[in-house]
Amino acid sequence: MAGVEEGFSFLFIMCSSLTIELFYSLSPFFFASSSSFAGLTTALTSYLDLGTGVLILYYGGILVMDGEMSVGELVTFQLFWNMMNSSYQNLQGLVTSFTRSAAGAEKVFSLWDNTPDIDPTAGKSVDWEVGGGLELKNVTFFYQMRPDNIVLSKINLKIPAGKVCALVGRSGGGKSTIISMLLRFYDPKEGSVSIDGFKYDGLKVNELRRQFGVVSQVRRLHGKKRGEEKRREERRGEEKRGEGKRREGRGGR
């Protein structure tokens, strides 16, 4: 019986060592991609589980037929392997979760480490009576991810206080970019933007944005009006149906 136990112990140690060695040898290569790592470890574990189960049943069946162990002892060893395998699968799931968490944490930390291009605390306060005169002088702008695509080139625009200005042009002409620059979501690459003669880069961005009001073109702003129109149409339809029924009644008489 001692020889049987030693044989099964060697079998368990061999399978477990093979699994762990393969796991740690391949994990650095696949750690960067959690999906690839999870898929590989799942497939590897499944094949090792199947192979180990076959080896246990094969070797145990030989021992049972030779009379060196009973069927109950073989079942005991099989249950013992199932317990070990379940623990390993739980460990594998834990490592996969850690891998995904590490990838997510890396993105979060990279966002924390990023500093905004426009410092929200820098500049002087908007402490004067704002008139609202806006001016763009020799403004050139391109987006950071597309430096070869110049959106605005040497743009000069002056909007006096109290006047109305409409930006009209084709799609992609830079209208929204100009509005974003007036709200200081972006700073020009060249030139300057000013309000009442004060340049934007010398003002606190949060106090500057308080001087603006934005009305979006999103349709939900007119949801109440559309609802009223819909109810009027429903009432008109009911009135027309009622009038048609009355006409049918008079025709029948």
C-alpha positions as a Python dict, from the first residue, in 0.01 Angstrom:
ca = {
    (1, 'M'): (0, 0, 0),
    (2, 'A'): (291, 235, 73),
    (3, 'G'): (415, 184, -283),
    (4, 'V'): (73, 273, -422),
    (5, 'E'): (60, 593, -218),
    (6, 'E'): (410, 685, -330),
    (7, 'G'): (312, 623, -692),
    (8, 'F'): (5, 842, -669),
    (9, 'S'): (194, 1111, -477),
    (10, 'F'): (456, 1117, -752),
    (11, 'L'): (178, 1145, -1011),
    (12, 'F'): (15, 1437, -828),
    (13, 'I'): (344, 1618, -778),
    (14, 'M'): (444, 1568, -1142),
    (15, 'C'): (112, 1706, -1278),
    (16, 'S'): (103, 1996, -1035),
    (17, 'S'): (465, 2090, -1105),
    (18, 'L'): (406, 2076, -1479),
    (19, 'T'): (102, 2301, -1448),
    (20, 'I'): (278, 2556, -1227),
    (21, 'E'): (592, 2565, -1443),
    (22, 'L'): (393, 2620, -1761),
    (23, 'F'): (180, 2882, -1586),
    (24, 'Y'): (475, 3090, -1463),
    (25, 'S'): (679, 3049, -1782),
    (26, 'L'): (398, 3178, -2001),
    (27, 'S'): (244, 3438, -1770),
    (28, 'P'): (502, 3718, -1832),
    (29, 'F'): (445, 3690, -2205),
    (30, 'F'): (68, 3716, -2181),
    (31, 'F'): (35, 3951, -1883),
    (32, 'A'): (1, 4251, -2111),
    (33, 'S'): (-316, 4111, -2267),
    (34, 'S'): (-560, 3983, -2009),
    (35, 'S'): (-792, 3826, -2269),
    (36, 'S'): (-512, 3626, -2434),
    (37, 'F'): (-372, 3525, -2096),
    (38, 'A'): (-713, 3413, -1968),
    (39, 'G'): (-787, 3217, -2283),
    (40, 'L'): (-452, 3040, -2284),
    (41, 'T'): (-461, 2947, -1916),
    (42, 'T'): (-819, 2821, -1947),
    (43, 'A'): (-730, 2596, -2243),
    (44, 'L'): (-408, 2480, -2078),
    (45, 'T'): (-583, 2397, -1752),
    (46, 'S'): (-861, 2207, -1929),
    (47, 'Y'): (-615, 1987, -2119),
    (48, 'L'): (-405, 1922, -1807),
    (49, 'D'): (-715, 1835, -1605),
    (50, 'L'): (-831, 1591, -1869),
    (51, 'G'): (-486, 1435, -1905),
    (52, 'T'): (-438, 1404, -1529),
    (53, 'G'): (-779, 1243, -1484),
    (54, 'V'): (-698, 990, -1756),
    (55, 'L'): (-360, 910, -1597),
    (56, 'I'): (-515, 858, -1254),
    (57, 'L'): (-783, 627, -1387),
    (58, 'Y'): (-537, 438, -1608),
    (59, 'Y'): (-272, 389, -1341),
    (60, 'G'): (-530, 321, -1070),
    (61, 'G'): (-715, 74, -1291),
    (62, 'I'): (-393, -121, -1344),
    (63, 'L'): (-333, -132, -967),
    (64, 'V'): (-692, -242, -902),
    (65, 'M'): (-667, -523, -1157),
    (66, 'D'): (-335, -632, -1007),
    (67, 'G'): (-495, -640, -663),
    (68, 'E'): (-260, -381, -515),
    (69, 'M'): (-547, -145, -422),
    (70, 'S'): (-925, -148, -398),
    (71, 'V'): (-1182, 43, -598),
    (72, 'G'): (-1265, 253, -290),
    (73, 'E'): (-904, 363, -257),
    (74, 'L'): (-899, 460, -625),
    (75, 'V'): (-1213, 670, -574),
    (76, 'T'): (-1049, 831, -270),
    (77, 'F'): (-746, 933, -474),
    (78, 'Q'): (-975, 1062, -749),
    (79, 'L'): (-1169, 1276, -500),
    (80, 'F'): (-840, 1402, -358),
    (81, 'W'): (-731, 1510, -704),
    (82, 'N'): (-1065, 1684, -762),
    (83, 'M'): (-1009, 1887, -443),
    (84, 'M'): (-661, 1987, -558),
    (85, 'N'): (-787, 2071, -904),
    (86, 'S'): (-1070, 2286, -767),
    (87, 'S'): (-823, 2482, -554),
    (88, 'Y'): (-597, 2537, -853),
    (89, 'Q'): (-886, 2659, -1069),
    (90, 'N'): (-985, 2906, -799),
    (91, 'L'): (-625, 3027, -792),
    (92, 'Q'): (-626, 3063, -1168),
    (93, 'G'): (-944, 3272, -1156),
    (94, 'L'): (-788, 3489, -887),
    (95, 'V'): (-474, 3549, -1094),
    (96, 'T'): (-686, 3635, -1399),
    (97, 'S'): (-884, 3886, -1192),
    (98, 'F'): (-559, 4039, -1066),
    (99, 'T'): (-436, 4068, -1426),
    (100, 'R'): (-749, 4250, -1538),
    (101, 'S'): (-742, 4471, -1230),
    (102, 'A'): (-380, 4560, -1297),
    (103, 'A'): (-464, 4661, -1655),
    (104, 'G'): (-752, 4879, -1532),
    (105, 'A'): (-541, 5030, -1253),
    (106, 'E'): (-270, 5118, -1504),
    (107, 'K'): (-520, 5324, -1704),
    (108, 'V'): (-649, 5496, -1389),
    (109, 'F'): (-297, 5582, -1271),
    (110, 'S'): (-206, 5714, -1615),
    (111, 'L'): (-507, 5949, -1595),
    (112, 'W'): (-399, 6062, -1249),
    (113, 'D'): (-48, 6132, -1373),
    (114, 'N'): (-172, 6342, -1664),
    (115, 'T'): (-178, 6716, -1611),
    (116, 'P'): (-422, 6937, -1806),
    (117, 'D'): (-280, 7159, -2078),
    (118, 'I'): (-469, 7452, -1922),
    (119, 'D'): (-394, 7506, -1553),
    (120, 'P'): (-731, 7579, -1382),
    (121, 'T'): (-562, 7770, -1097),
    (122, 'A'): (-330, 7993, -1302),
    (123, 'G'): (-407, 8351, -1407),
    (124, 'K'): (-577, 8656, -1262),
    (125, 'S'): (-941, 8683, -1157),
    (126, 'V'): (-1206, 8835, -1381),
    (127, 'D'): (-1263, 9130, -1146),
    (128, 'W'): (-1389, 9395, -1388),
    (129, 'E'): (-1727, 9472, -1538),
    (130, 'V'): (-1724, 9241, -1838),
    (131, 'G'): (-1848, 9402, -2154),
    (132, 'G'): (-1821, 9096, -2373),
    (133, 'G'): (-1595, 9212, -2654),
    (134, 'L'): (-1414, 8913, -2803),
    (135, 'E'): (-1120, 8902, -3039),
    (136, 'L'): (-916, 8632, -3210),
    (137, 'K'): (-588, 8764, -3347),
    (138, 'N'): (-375, 8560, -3591),
    (139, 'V'): (-504, 8238, -3443),
    (140, 'T'): (-365, 7909, -3573),
    (141, 'F'): (-486, 7582, -3426),
    (142, 'F'): (-458, 7209, -3482),
    (143, 'Y'): (-560, 6919, -3262),
    (144, 'Q'): (-286, 6744, -3070),
    (145, 'M'): (-352, 6404, -3225),
    (146, 'R'): (-360, 6545, -3581),
    (147, 'P'): (-82, 6802, -3609),
    (148, 'D'): (-77, 6779, -3989),
    (149, 'N'): (-442, 6888, -4016),
    (150, 'I'): (-451, 7265, -3963),
    (151, 'V'): (-805, 7355, -3853),
    (152, 'L'): (-756, 7732, -3821),
    (153, 'S'): (-482, 7926, -3995),
    (154, 'K'): (-412, 8294, -3913),
    (155, 'I'): (-774, 8364, -3822),
    (156, 'N'): (-868, 8719, -3722),
    (157, 'L'): (-1213, 8776, -3575),
    (158, 'K'): (-1344, 9066, -3369),
    (159, 'I'): (-1688, 9063, -3206),
    (160, 'P'): (-1772, 9399, -3040),
    (161, 'A'): (-1959, 9399, -2710),
    (162, 'G'): (-2336, 9381, -2750),
    (163, 'K'): (-2322, 9265, -3114),
    (164, 'V'): (-2449, 8943, -3271),
    (165, 'C'): (-2218, 8726, -3476),
    (166, 'A'): (-2306, 8412, -3674),
    (167, 'L'): (-2043, 8160, -3785),
    (168, 'V'): (-2152, 8003, -4111),
    (169, 'G'): (-1961, 7752, -4318),
    (170, 'R'): (-1923, 7396, -4433),
    (171, 'S'): (-1888, 7105, -4196),
    (172, 'G'): (-1533, 7077, -4065),
    (173, 'G'): (-1456, 7443, -4135),
    (174, 'G'): (-1369, 7520, -3773),
    (175, 'K'): (-1692, 7674, -3638),
    (176, 'S'): (-1714, 7446, -3335),
    (177, 'T'): (-1340, 7484, -3280),
    (178, 'I'): (-1376, 7863, -3256),
    (179, 'I'): (-1658, 7824, -3002),
    (180, 'S'): (-1444, 7578, -2802),
    (181, 'M'): (-1159, 7828, -2804),
    (182, 'L'): (-1388, 8110, -2690),
    (183, 'L'): (-1485, 7887, -2396),
    (184, 'R'): (-1114, 7805, -2356),
    (185, 'F'): (-1143, 7433, -2394),
    (186, 'Y'): (-834, 7476, -2613),
    (187, 'D'): (-562, 7737, -2640),
    (188, 'P'): (-438, 7850, -2982),
    (189, 'K'): (-107, 7714, -3106),
    (190, 'E'): (-28, 8060, -3241),
    (191, 'G'): (-191, 8396, -3186),
    (192, 'S'): (-416, 8503, -2900),
    (193, 'V'): (-777, 8515, -2783),
    (194, 'S'): (-893, 8802, -2564),
    (195, 'I'): (-1202, 8936, -2391),
    (196, 'D'): (-1233, 9312, -2335),
    (197, 'G'): (-866, 9339, -2425),
    (198, 'F'): (-748, 9082, -2164),
    (199, 'K'): (-576, 8777, -2309),
    (200, 'Y'): (-722, 8441, -2218),
    (201, 'D'): (-393, 8285, -2105),
    (202, 'G'): (-370, 8543, -1825),
    (203, 'L'): (-715, 8470, -1678),
    (204, 'K'): (-850, 8198, -1452),
    (205, 'V'): (-1035, 7958, -1674),
    (206, 'N'): (-1320, 7881, -1431),
    (207, 'E'): (-1402, 8253, -1383),
    (208, 'L'): (-1375, 8313, -1758),
    (209, 'R'): (-1628, 8042, -1839),
    (210, 'R'): (-1877, 8192, -1594),
    (211, 'Q'): (-1910, 8486, -1832),
    (212, 'F'): (-2058, 8267, -2106),
    (213, 'G'): (-2397, 8109, -2155),
    (214, 'V'): (-2438, 7820, -2398),
    (215, 'V'): (-2764, 7708, -2556),
    (216, 'S'): (-2725, 7368, -2719),
    (217, 'Q'): (-2906, 7256, -3032),
    (218, 'V'): (-3006, 6925, -2872),
    (219, 'R'): (-3371, 6849, -2952),
    (220, 'R'): (-3475, 6761, -2600),
    (221, 'L'): (-3482, 7133, -2520),
    (222, 'H'): (-3798, 7142, -2732),
    (223, 'G'): (-3947, 6821, -2596),
    (224, 'K'): (-4240, 6999, -2429),
    (225, 'K'): (-4331, 7180, -2749),
    (226, 'R'): (-4319, 6857, -2951),
    (227, 'G'): (-4541, 6691, -2691),
    (228, 'E'): (-4798, 6966, -2719),
    (229, 'E'): (-4796, 6941, -3099),
    (230, 'K'): (-4848, 6566, -3072),
    (231, 'R'): (-5146, 6610, -2841),
    (232, 'R'): (-5298, 6868, -3077),
    (233, 'E'): (-5264, 6625, -3367),
    (234, 'E'): (-5431, 6351, -3165),
    (235, 'R'): (-5720, 6582, -3078),
    (236, 'R'): (-5759, 6684, -3443),
    (237, 'G'): (-5764, 6317, -3544),
    (238, 'E'): (-6033, 6240, -3285),
    (239, 'E'): (-6241, 6536, -3403),
    (240, 'K'): (-6214, 6424, -3764),
    (241, 'R'): (-6317, 6068, -3673),
    (242, 'G'): (-6611, 6200, -3470),
    (243, 'E'): (-6722, 6425, -3756),
    (244, 'G'): (-6703, 6133, -3999),
    (245, 'K'): (-6922, 5920, -3772),
    (246, 'R'): (-7178, 6200, -3746),
    (247, 'R'): (-7188, 6232, -4125),
    (248, 'E'): (-7243, 5858, -4160),
    (249, 'G'): (-7528, 5877, -3910),
    (250, 'R'): (-7699, 6157, -4101),
    (251, 'G'): (-7657, 5968, -4431),
    (252, 'G'): (-7824, 5658, -4283),
    (253, 'R'): (-8133, 5855, -4192),
}
